[in-house]
Amino acid sequence: MTLRISLTLLLLLASWPATAGAYCRTHTCQSDTSEEICEFVDGCPVGGVPIRWPSGCVTFAVERGGSPLAGLSARDVLEIAEQGFAFWTDSECHRGGSPPLTFIQLGEVGCHRPEYNCAATDWNTNVILFQDDGWEHDTAALAITGVTMNLDTGEILDADIEVNTQGFDFVLPGELGGVDLRTVIMHEAGHVLGLDHPDTFGTVMYAWYDQTVLYSSLSDDDVAGICEIYGGKDSDPECDVPDLPDDTECVGKSPCEPVSSAPGCGCRVVTVPASPTAALWALLGVAGAALFRRGAGSRLRLVRSRSCQKR
């Protein structure tokens, strides 16, 4: 069984005092389709299986055309995505070495939707895409990472990052007047690798974006989290990944049919309200939201999950 769960980064427009250090991992129990029920300890889920990539080789591609609305080209995004991912792969673990992870850049693809097809696994790749219109998620979210995982083993199968260019102005590093895209990709890369939001202000994985902070490195808690998942080694894996064709388009989602009756891969999509605390925090940012927002909207944070069962 697999689960697709979306993890959001929201806008924080006021500084908040630091709290005790921590990191959180994403667990399979966070899906309401899981037989396990999460408990939460210090703000982190406990139960089910923590998720991780089974191999240290993780591919990514960028939507061809980038974001015309934000003036972001695919080439620019590929460059800063590599920088954002490198913060995680180059971390120095406390016990030595760095996480044995290699991100493989596959260039540009023509797919404009997050998807995972369990019938065509060889053609799936992890895509960074931009929603210049038709944003379907929480309007306070800067970006959402949808992770597809095996619900029994915690194996990550796919992860797609959607950036809300419809609702916010994004800028490249060194530019002013918008949300720093590299910082957002740094945060979303943590979700891609299996980390969740801690209650710790000052970490890259904190759920809220602070416009006054530009990260030049991970926090000690971020590093502790990624090293807990993958450990530290002196060398990264060598990866043999075929190039994608220049005309790569969407491969199509698995047919969404009831899990009990689907012959190949059944799934269902659910919307799970976040905790009341998350909704309250979102309201704290309303007063200054016009700084980077293109429009106003609800601040209720939602998590969307998709479960698939292979047959």
Summary of the structure (lengths in Angstrom):
residues: 311
radius of gyration: 18.3
end to end distance: 9.0
largest distance: 52.5
contacts: 1036
relative contact order: 0.25
helix: 20%
strand: 30%
